[in-house]
């Protein structure tokens, strides 16, 4: 029997073939065979990262992305919680807010001020004085060119008045 193969590797002695081929590589997560690699020196093996197959690498990337997104969401929530501490409104603060609504460059700015008032906590003395009722009614009476914006303003003012009345008379 003669060796018919023309490959130069096959013509080498069997010990050399193993040295050339090297060793099998397996995924460190699922154990899937990933092919043959050259044998590495012991120091190179220590420095080499754990091998992962494509599906395990994708899972690891997806997990890392999900963790980053969760951390970012938690950081955003913590930042919002710090910023959105309950603001207490007294007579002076309410007057400032009404001035801002009156001087707003656009209806969205006025809406933002009213929404901030909705998130606020009114002082007891301010509520008992009752000056806010007339001011809120005047806001609703103001004419606006856009009916949708007028309806949104009326809705916000009604919600604010209702909430403050509940605080005043629980």
C-alpha positions in Angstrom: 0.0 0.0 0.0 1.2 3.4 -1.0 0.3 6.7 0.3 -1.6 8.3 -2.6 -2.2 11.7 -0.9 -0.3 14.6 -2.4 -0.8 16.7 0.7 2.5 17.8 2.3 1.0 17.3 5.8 0.1 13.7 5.2 3.6 12.9 4.1 5.0 14.0 7.5 5.4 11.6 10.3 2.3 11.1 12.6 3.9 13.0 15.5 4.3 16.1 13.4 0.7 15.9 12.2 -0.6 16.3 15.8 1.7 19.2 16.4 0.6 21.0 13.3 -3.1 20.3 13.9 -3.0 21.4 17.5 -5.9 20.9 19.8 -9.7 21.2 19.8 -11.4 24.4 21.0 -14.7 24.2 22.8 -17.1 27.0 23.8 -16.6 27.8 27.5 -20.3 28.2 28.0 -22.1 25.5 26.1 -19.2 23.1 25.3 -19.8 23.2 21.5 -16.8 22.1 19.4 -15.4 25.2 17.6 -12.7 23.6 15.5 -9.0 23.0 15.7 -6.4 25.6 16.8 -2.7 25.6 17.0 -1.3 24.6 20.3 -0.6 27.6 22.4 2.2 28.1 24.8 1.2 27.9 28.4 1.7 31.7 28.9 -0.4 32.4 25.8 -3.2 30.1 27.0 -3.4 32.1 30.3 -3.7 35.4 28.4 -6.2 34.1 25.9 -9.9 35.0 26.6 -12.4 32.2 27.2 -13.6 31.0 23.8 -17.3 31.5 23.0 -19.3 30.1 20.1 -21.3 32.6 18.0 -24.6 32.0 19.8 -23.1 32.2 23.3 -21.2 35.4 22.3 -24.5 36.9 21.0 -26.3 36.0 24.2 -23.5 37.6 26.3 -23.7 40.8 24.2 -27.5 40.9 24.6 -27.2 40.4 28.3 -24.6 43.1 28.5 -26.8 45.5 26.5 -29.8 44.7 28.7 -27.7 45.3 31.9 -26.4 48.7 30.5 -30.0 49.7 29.6 -31.2 48.8 33.0 -28.4 50.7 34.7 -29.1 53.7 32.5 -32.9 53.5 33.3 -32.2 53.3 37.1 -29.8 56.2 36.9 -32.4 58.2 35.0 -35.1 57.4 37.6 -32.8 58.3 40.4 -32.0 61.6 38.7 -35.7 62.4 38.1 -36.5 61.5 41.7 -33.9 64.0 42.9 -35.1 66.7 40.5 -38.8 66.1 41.0 -38.8 66.6 44.8 -42.2 68.1 45.8 -42.1 71.8 45.4 -44.1 73.8 48.0 -46.1 76.7 46.6 -47.0 79.8 48.6 -48.7 83.0 47.6 -45.5 84.5 46.1 -44.7 81.3 44.2 -48.2 81.1 42.8 -48.0 84.7 41.6 -44.7 84.0 39.9 -46.3 81.0 38.2 -49.3 83.1 37.0 -46.8 85.7 35.7 -45.0 83.0 33.8 -48.2 81.7 32.3 -49.2 85.2 31.2 -45.8 85.9 29.7 -45.2 82.5 28.1 -43.7 82.6 24.7 -45.9 79.8 23.5 -48.9 77.8 24.9 -46.6 74.8 25.6 -44.6 76.9 28.1 -47.8 77.9 29.9 -48.9 74.3 30.0 -45.5 73.3 31.5 -46.0 75.8 34.3 -49.5 74.5 35.1 -48.2 70.9 35.1 -45.5 71.9 37.5 -48.1 73.4 39.8 -50.1 70.2 39.6 -47.0 68.4 41.0 -46.5 70.9 43.7 -47.8 71.0 47.3 -49.6 74.2 48.3 -49.0 75.9 51.7 -51.9 75.7 54.0 -52.0 79.4 54.6 -52.0 80.0 50.8 -55.0 77.7 50.3 -57.0 79.2 53.2 -56.5 82.7 51.8 -58.3 81.6 48.7 -56.9 84.1 46.2 -55.9 81.3 43.9 -59.5 80.4 43.1 -60.1 83.7 41.2 -56.7 83.6 39.5 -57.4 80.1 38.2 -60.9 81.1 36.9 -59.3 84.1 35.1 -56.9 81.7 33.4 -59.7 79.7 32.0 -61.6 82.8 30.8 -58.6 84.0 28.8 -59.2 83.7 25.1 -56.8 81.5 23.1 -56.6 81.1 19.4 -56.2 77.3 19.4 -59.3 75.5 20.8 -57.2 72.4 21.7 -54.8 74.4 23.7 -57.6 76.2 25.4 -59.2 72.9 26.3 -55.9 71.5 27.7 -55.4 74.7 29.8 -59.0 74.4 31.1 -58.4 70.7 31.9 -55.2 71.5 33.8 -56.7 74.4 35.7 -59.8 72.3 36.7 -57.5 69.5 37.9 -55.4 71.9 39.9 -58.4 73.6 41.5 -59.9 70.2 42.3 -56.7 68.9 43.9 -56.2 72.0 45.9 -59.8 72.0 47.1 -59.3 68.4 48.3 -56.2 69.4 50.2 -58.1 72.3 51.8 -61.2 70.2 52.7 -60.1 66.6 53.0 
